[in-house]
Amino acid sequence: MRVIYRAGRPSRGNLTPRPKDNNRLSCRATLSNPWPRTEGVRPIFEPGEPYLVIDSDLLPIESVIDDDNPSGHVSVVGMDWEIILRAVIDRGKTPS
C-alpha cells in the first residue's frame, strides 16, 4: 500500500481538481511541507489543521503522478471526487 496526503477534510470541494490547477489534485508523498519555504506562501499542512490519507493503490495507476514539483508533490488526475473519497483511508490533524 502506498499512501499520499492532502490537507483539508474529505469534501467535494477539497477533492475536486480545479481548472486553474490544470485539473490536477495536489497531494504530497509525505506529511510534509515543501522546502525551502517560500516567503508569503502558507504551508500546506498548517499546525492543528486536518489532513487526509489516501491509499493511492485504490486509484488507477495512471491517475497518480509523482511530478515532484516541488519536491514531494504528487498529482491525482482524471478522477471524480467520489472515487478519491473512497480511497481515503485515514484522517488526522497536523501536530501543533
MIKOLRO-98975 format. One record per atom (N, C-alpha, C, O): x, y, z; atom name. Coordinates in steps of 0.05 Angstrom, whole numbers, plus 5000, padded with zeros to 4 digits. Layout:
REM residues N
[rec [X; Y; Z]; 'CA']
...
***
This chain:
REM residues 96
[rec [5017; 4976; 5000]; 'N']
[rec [5000; 5000; 5000]; 'CA']
[rec [5018; 5025; 5000]; 'C']
[rec [5037; 5027; 5015]; 'O']
[rec [5011; 5044; 4983]; 'N']
[rec [5025; 5069; 4982]; 'CA']
[rec [5005; 5091; 4989]; 'C']
[rec [4984; 5093; 4976]; 'O']
[rec [5012; 5108; 5008]; 'N']
[rec [4994; 5129; 5016]; 'CA']
[rec [5005; 5156; 5007]; 'C']
[rec [5029; 5160; 5005]; 'O']
[rec [4986; 5174; 5002]; 'N']
[rec [4992; 5202; 4996]; 'CA']
[rec [4975; 5219; 5014]; 'C']
[rec [4955; 5209; 5025]; 'O']
[rec [4982; 5244; 5017]; 'N']
[rec [4969; 5262; 5037]; 'CA']
[rec [4958; 5287; 5023]; 'C']
[rec [4970; 5297; 5004]; 'O']
[rec [4936; 5296; 5034]; 'N']
[rec [4924; 5321; 5025]; 'CA']
[rec [4913; 5336; 5049]; 'C']
[rec [4901; 5325; 5066]; 'O']
[rec [4918; 5362; 5050]; 'N']
[rec [4908; 5379; 5071]; 'CA']
[rec [4878; 5382; 5068]; 'C']
[rec [4868; 5382; 5046]; 'O']
[rec [4864; 5385; 5090]; 'N']
[rec [4835; 5390; 5090]; 'CA']
[rec [4818; 5367; 5098]; 'C']
[rec [4828; 5346; 5107]; 'O']
[rec [4793; 5370; 5093]; 'N']
[rec [4773; 5350; 5100]; 'CA']
[rec [4763; 5335; 5075]; 'C']
[rec [4767; 5344; 5053]; 'O']
[rec [4751; 5311; 5079]; 'N']
[rec [4741; 5296; 5056]; 'CA']
[rec [4714; 5306; 5046]; 'C']
[rec [4693; 5296; 5051]; 'O']
[rec [4716; 5328; 5030]; 'N']
[rec [4692; 5340; 5019]; 'CA']
[rec [4695; 5343; 4989]; 'C']
[rec [4716; 5341; 4978]; 'O']
[rec [4672; 5348; 4976]; 'N']
[rec [4672; 5351; 4947]; 'CA']
[rec [4690; 5374; 4939]; 'C']
[rec [4706; 5372; 4920]; 'O']
[rec [4688; 5396; 4953]; 'N']
[rec [4704; 5420; 4947]; 'CA']
[rec [4734; 5415; 4949]; 'C']
[rec [4750; 5425; 4934]; 'O']
[rec [4742; 5399; 4969]; 'N']
[rec [4771; 5394; 4974]; 'CA']
[rec [4782; 5372; 4956]; 'C']
[rec [4806; 5371; 4951]; 'O']
[rec [4765; 5355; 4946]; 'N']
[rec [4775; 5332; 4929]; 'CA']
[rec [4769; 5335; 4899]; 'C']
[rec [4774; 5317; 4884]; 'O']
[rec [4759; 5358; 4892]; 'N']
[rec [4753; 5364; 4863]; 'CA']
[rec [4777; 5380; 4851]; 'C']
[rec [4781; 5402; 4860]; 'O']
[rec [4791; 5369; 4832]; 'N']
[rec [4812; 5384; 4819]; 'CA']
[rec [4801; 5409; 4805]; 'C']
[rec [4780; 5408; 4793]; 'O']
[rec [4816; 5431; 4808]; 'N']
[rec [4806; 5456; 4796]; 'CA']
[rec [4819; 5462; 4769]; 'C']
[rec [4842; 5455; 4765]; 'O']
[rec [4804; 5474; 4751]; 'N']
[rec [4815; 5481; 4725]; 'CA']
[rec [4840; 5498; 4727]; 'C']
[rec [4859; 5494; 4712]; 'O']
[rec [4842; 5516; 4747]; 'N']
[rec [4866; 5533; 4749]; 'CA']
[rec [4890; 5517; 4757]; 'C']
[rec [4913; 5526; 4754]; 'O']
[rec [4886; 5492; 4767]; 'N']
[rec [4908; 5474; 4774]; 'CA']
[rec [4912; 5453; 4753]; 'C']
[rec [4922; 5431; 4758]; 'O']
[rec [4903; 5459; 4728]; 'N']
[rec [4905; 5440; 4706]; 'CA']
[rec [4890; 5414; 4711]; 'C']
[rec [4899; 5393; 4702]; 'O']
[rec [4869; 5416; 4727]; 'N']
[rec [4852; 5393; 4735]; 'CA']
[rec [4869; 5371; 4749]; 'C']
[rec [4863; 5347; 4746]; 'O']
[rec [4889; 5380; 4764]; 'N']
[rec [4905; 5362; 4780]; 'CA']
[rec [4899; 5368; 4809]; 'C']
[rec [4899; 5391; 4818]; 'O']
[rec [4895; 5347; 4825]; 'N']
[rec [4891; 5349; 4853]; 'CA']
[rec [4918; 5346; 4866]; 'C']
[rec [4931; 5326; 4864]; 'O']
[rec [4927; 5367; 4880]; 'N']
[rec [4953; 5368; 4893]; 'CA']
[rec [4954; 5352; 4918]; 'C']
[rec [4937; 5355; 4936]; 'O']
[rec [4973; 5334; 4920]; 'N']
[rec [4977; 5318; 4944]; 'CA']
[rec [5007; 5317; 4950]; 'C']
[rec [5023; 5329; 4935]; 'O']
[rec [5015; 5304; 4972]; 'N']
[rec [5043; 5302; 4980]; 'CA']
[rec [5049; 5273; 4985]; 'C']
[rec [5032; 5257; 4993]; 'O']
[rec [5074; 5265; 4979]; 'N']
[rec [5083; 5238; 4983]; 'CA']
[rec [5087; 5232; 5013]; 'C']
[rec [5086; 5209; 5022]; 'O']
[rec [5091; 5253; 5029]; 'N']
[rec [5095; 5251; 5058]; 'CA']
[rec [5079; 5273; 5071]; 'C']
[rec [5071; 5292; 5058]; 'O']
[rec [5075; 5270; 5097]; 'N']
[rec [5061; 5291; 5112]; 'CA']
[rec [5082; 5313; 5118]; 'C']
[rec [5091; 5316; 5141]; 'O']
[rec [5088; 5328; 5097]; 'N']
[rec [5110; 5348; 5099]; 'CA']
[rec [5103; 5372; 5082]; 'C']
[rec [5085; 5371; 5066]; 'O']
[rec [5117; 5394; 5087]; 'N']
[rec [5114; 5418; 5071]; 'CA']
[rec [5139; 5421; 5053]; 'C']
[rec [5161; 5412; 5060]; 'O']
[rec [5135; 5433; 5029]; 'N']
[rec [5158; 5436; 5011]; 'CA']
[rec [5180; 5452; 5025]; 'C']
[rec [5175; 5470; 5041]; 'O']
[rec [5205; 5446; 5017]; 'N']
[rec [5227; 5461; 5027]; 'CA']
[rec [5245; 5469; 5004]; 'C']
[rec [5248; 5452; 4986]; 'O']
[rec [5256; 5492; 5002]; 'N']
[rec [5255; 5513; 5022]; 'CA']
[rec [5228; 5527; 5021]; 'C']
[rec [5214; 5528; 5001]; 'O']
[rec [5221; 5539; 5043]; 'N']
[rec [5196; 5553; 5045]; 'CA']
[rec [5197; 5579; 5028]; 'C']
[rec [5218; 5592; 5026]; 'O']
[rec [5175; 5586; 5017]; 'N']
[rec [5173; 5610; 5000]; 'CA']
[rec [5159; 5631; 5017]; 'C']
[rec [5138; 5627; 5028]; 'O']
[rec [5172; 5654; 5019]; 'N']
[rec [5161; 5676; 5035]; 'CA']
[rec [5135; 5684; 5024]; 'C']
[rec [5132; 5688; 5000]; 'O']
[rec [5115; 5688; 5041]; 'N']
[rec [5089; 5697; 5033]; 'CA']
[rec [5070; 5674; 5025]; 'C']
[rec [5047; 5679; 5019]; 'O']
[rec [5080; 5649; 5024]; 'N']
[rec [5064; 5626; 5017]; 'CA']
[rec [5060; 5610; 5042]; 'C']
[rec [5079; 5601; 5055]; 'O']
[rec [5035; 5605; 5049]; 'N']
[rec [5029; 5590; 5073]; 'CA']
[rec [5036; 5560; 5070]; 'C']
[rec [5036; 5550; 5047]; 'O']
[rec [5043; 5547; 5092]; 'N']
[rec [5050; 5519; 5090]; 'CA']
[rec [5025; 5503; 5082]; 'C']
[rec [5003; 5511; 5087]; 'O']
[rec [5029; 5480; 5069]; 'N']
[rec [5007; 5463; 5060]; 'CA']
[rec [4993; 5450; 5084]; 'C']
[rec [4969; 5451; 5087]; 'O']
[rec [5009; 5439; 5102]; 'N']
[rec [4999; 5426; 5126]; 'CA']
[rec [5003; 5445; 5150]; 'C']
[rec [5025; 5445; 5163]; 'O']
[rec [4983; 5461; 5156]; 'N']
[rec [4985; 5480; 5178]; 'CA']
[rec [4981; 5466; 5205]; 'C']
[rec [4965; 5448; 5207]; 'O']
[rec [4997; 5474; 5225]; 'N']
[rec [4994; 5462; 5252]; 'CA']
[rec [4965; 5462; 5262]; 'C']
[rec [4951; 5482; 5261]; 'O']
[rec [4956; 5438; 5271]; 'N']
[rec [4929; 5436; 5282]; 'CA']
[rec [4907; 5433; 5262]; 'C']
[rec [4884; 5431; 5270]; 'O']
[rec [4913; 5434; 5236]; 'N']
[rec [4893; 5432; 5215]; 'CA']
[rec [4890; 5403; 5205]; 'C']
[rec [4908; 5387; 5207]; 'O']
[rec [4866; 5397; 5194]; 'N']
[rec [4861; 5369; 5185]; 'CA']
[rec [4876; 5362; 5159]; 'C']
[rec [4883; 5379; 5143]; 'O']
[rec [4881; 5336; 5157]; 'N']
[rec [4892; 5325; 5132]; 'CA']
[rec [4879; 5298; 5127]; 'C']
[rec [4867; 5286; 5145]; 'O']
[rec [4882; 5289; 5102]; 'N']
[rec [4872; 5263; 5093]; 'CA']
[rec [4895; 5245; 5085]; 'C']
[rec [4916; 5254; 5076]; 'O']
[rec [4890; 5219; 5089]; 'N']
[rec [4909; 5199; 5079]; 'CA']
[rec [4895; 5183; 5058]; 'C']
[rec [4873; 5172; 5062]; 'O']
[rec [4906; 5182; 5034]; 'N']
[rec [4894; 5169; 5011]; 'CA']
[rec [4911; 5145; 5003]; 'C']
[rec [4935; 5148; 5000]; 'O']
[rec [4898; 5122; 5000]; 'N']
[rec [4912; 5098; 4991]; 'CA']
[rec [4913; 5100; 4960]; 'C']
[rec [4892; 5095; 4947]; 'O']
[rec [4936; 5107; 4949]; 'N']
[rec [4937; 5111; 4920]; 'CA']
[rec [4934; 5085; 4905]; 'C']
[rec [4928; 5085; 4881]; 'O']
[rec [4937; 5062; 4918]; 'N']
[rec [4933; 5036; 4905]; 'CA']
[rec [4903; 5031; 4899]; 'C']
[rec [4897; 5014; 4883]; 'O']
[rec [4886; 5047; 4911]; 'N']
[rec [4857; 5044; 4906]; 'CA']
[rec [4848; 5062; 4882]; 'C']
[rec [4825; 5062; 4875]; 'O']
[rec [4867; 5076; 4871]; 'N']
[rec [4862; 5093; 4847]; 'CA']
[rec [4876; 5080; 4823]; 'C']
[rec [4896; 5066; 4827]; 'O']
[rec [4866; 5084; 4799]; 'N']
[rec [4880; 5074; 4775]; 'CA']
[rec [4909; 5084; 4775]; 'C']
[rec [4914; 5108; 4780]; 'O']
[rec [4928; 5067; 4768]; 'N']
[rec [4956; 5074; 4769]; 'CA']
[rec [4963; 5098; 4752]; 'C']
[rec [4980; 5114; 4760]; 'O']
[rec [4949; 5102; 4730]; 'N']
[rec [4955; 5125; 4712]; 'CA']
[rec [4945; 5151; 4723]; 'C']
[rec [4951; 5172; 4713]; 'O']
[rec [4928; 5150; 4744]; 'N']
[rec [4917; 5175; 4756]; 'CA']
[rec [4935; 5187; 4777]; 'C']
[rec [4930; 5210; 4785]; 'O']
[rec [4955; 5173; 4786]; 'N']
[rec [4973; 5183; 4807]; 'CA']
[rec [5000; 5189; 4794]; 'C']
[rec [5014; 5171; 4785]; 'O']
[rec [5008; 5215; 4794]; 'N']
[rec [5032; 5223; 4781]; 'CA']
[rec [5051; 5236; 4801]; 'C']
[rec [5045; 5256; 4814]; 'O']
[rec [5075; 5224; 4804]; 'N']
[rec [5096; 5235; 4821]; 'CA']
[rec [5110; 5256; 4805]; 'C']
[rec [5131; 5250; 4792]; 'O']
[rec [5100; 5280; 4804]; 'N']
[rec [5112; 5301; 4788]; 'CA']
[rec [5135; 5315; 4803]; 'C']
[rec [5152; 5328; 4791]; 'O']
[rec [5136; 5312; 4830]; 'N']
[rec [5158; 5322; 4846]; 'CA']
[rec [5165; 5351; 4842]; 'C']
[rec [5188; 5359; 4843]; 'O']
[rec [5145; 5368; 4836]; 'N']
[rec [5149; 5396; 4832]; 'CA']
[rec [5128; 5412; 4847]; 'C']
[rec [5106; 5416; 4837]; 'O']
[rec [5135; 5421; 4871]; 'N']
[rec [5160; 5420; 4885]; 'CA']
[rec [5166; 5392; 4896]; 'C']
[rec [5149; 5374; 4894]; 'O']
[rec [5189; 5388; 4907]; 'N']
[rec [5197; 5362; 4917]; 'CA']
[rec [5176; 5350; 4935]; 'C']
[rec [5166; 5363; 4953]; 'O']
[rec [5169; 5324; 4930]; 'N']
[rec [5149; 5310; 4945]; 'CA']
[rec [5120; 5314; 4935]; 'C']
[rec [5102; 5302; 4947]; 'O']
[rec [5117; 5329; 4914]; 'N']
[rec [5090; 5334; 4903]; 'CA']
[rec [5080; 5311; 4887]; 'C']
[rec [5095; 5299; 4872]; 'O']
[rec [5054; 5304; 4891]; 'N']
[rec [5041; 5283; 4876]; 'CA']
[rec [5015; 5294; 4865]; 'C']
[rec [5000; 5307; 4880]; 'O']
[rec [5008; 5289; 4840]; 'N']
[rec [4983; 5298; 4829]; 'CA']
[rec [4965; 5274; 4824]; 'C']
[rec [4974; 5253; 4817]; 'O']
[rec [4939; 5279; 4829]; 'N']
[rec [4919; 5259; 4821]; 'CA']
[rec [4903; 5272; 4799]; 'C']
[rec [4893; 5294; 4801]; 'O']
[rec [4901; 5257; 4776]; 'N']
[rec [4888; 5268; 4752]; 'CA']
[rec [4866; 5250; 4742]; 'C']
[rec [4867; 5225; 4746]; 'O']
[rec [4846; 5262; 4730]; 'N']
[rec [4825; 5247; 4716]; 'CA']
[rec [4806; 5231; 4734]; 'C']
[rec [4793; 5212; 4725]; 'O']
[rec [4805; 5238; 4760]; 'N']
[rec [4788; 5224; 4779]; 'CA']
[rec [4766; 5242; 4790]; 'C']
[rec [4771; 5264; 4798]; 'O']
[rec [4742; 5231; 4790]; 'N']
[rec [4720; 5245; 4803]; 'CA']
[rec [4724; 5245; 4833]; 'C']
[rec [4736; 5226; 4844]; 'O']
[rec [4715; 5266; 4847]; 'N']
[rec [4720; 5268; 4875]; 'CA']
[rec [4709; 5245; 4891]; 'C']
[rec [4720; 5238; 4912]; 'O']
[rec [4687; 5232; 4882]; 'N']
[rec [4676; 5210; 4897]; 'CA']
[rec [4694; 5185; 4896]; 'C']
[rec [4695; 5170; 4915]; 'O']
[rec [4709; 5182; 4874]; 'N']
[rec [4728; 5160; 4872]; 'CA']
[rec [4751; 5165; 4891]; 'C']
[rec [4760; 5146; 4905]; 'O']
[rec [4761; 5190; 4892]; 'N']
[rec [4782; 5196; 4911]; 'CA']
[rec [4772; 5193; 4940]; 'C']
[rec [4787; 5183; 4956]; 'O']
[rec [4748; 5201; 4945]; 'N']
[rec [4737; 5198; 4972]; 'CA']
[rec [4737; 5169; 4981]; 'C']
[rec [4743; 5163; 5004]; 'O']
[rec [4731; 5150; 4963]; 'N']
[rec [4731; 5122; 4970]; 'CA']
[rec [4759; 5112; 4976]; 'C']
[rec [4763; 5091; 4989]; 'O']
[rec [4780; 5126; 4967]; 'N']
[rec [4807; 5118; 4972]; 'CA']
[rec [4819; 5131; 4998]; 'C']
[rec [4841; 5125; 5005]; 'O']
[rec [4803; 5148; 5011]; 'N']
[rec [4812; 5160; 5036]; 'CA']
[rec [4810; 5138; 5058]; 'C']
[rec [4789; 5127; 5063]; 'O']
[rec [4833; 5132; 5070]; 'N']
[rec [4834; 5111; 5090]; 'CA']
[rec [4839; 5121; 5118]; 'C']
[rec [4836; 5106; 5137]; 'O']
[rec [4846; 5147; 5121]; 'N']
[rec [4850; 5157; 5148]; 'CA']
[rec [4849; 5188; 5147]; 'C']
[rec [4851; 5200; 5126]; 'O']
[rec [4845; 5199; 5170]; 'N']
[rec [4845; 5228; 5174]; 'CA']
[rec [4860; 5235; 5199]; 'C']
[rec [4863; 5218; 5217]; 'O']
[rec [4870; 5259; 5200]; 'N']
[rec [4884; 5267; 5225]; 'CA']
[rec [4886; 5297; 5226]; 'C']
[rec [4876; 5312; 5209]; 'O']
[rec [4900; 5307; 5246]; 'N']
[rec [4906; 5335; 5249]; 'CA']
[rec [4937; 5337; 5251]; 'C']
[rec [4950; 5322; 5265]; 'O']
[rec [4947; 5357; 5236]; 'N']
[rec [4976; 5362; 5237]; 'CA']
[rec [4984; 5370; 5265]; 'C']
[rec [4970; 5386; 5278]; 'O']
[rec [5006; 5359; 5276]; 'N']
[rec [5014; 5367; 5303]; 'CA']
[rec [5018; 5397; 5306]; 'C']
[rec [5027; 5410; 5288]; 'O']
[rec [5009; 5407; 5328]; 'N']
[rec [5012; 5436; 5334]; 'CA']
[rec [5040; 5444; 5342]; 'C']
[rec [5045; 5467; 5347]; 'O']
***
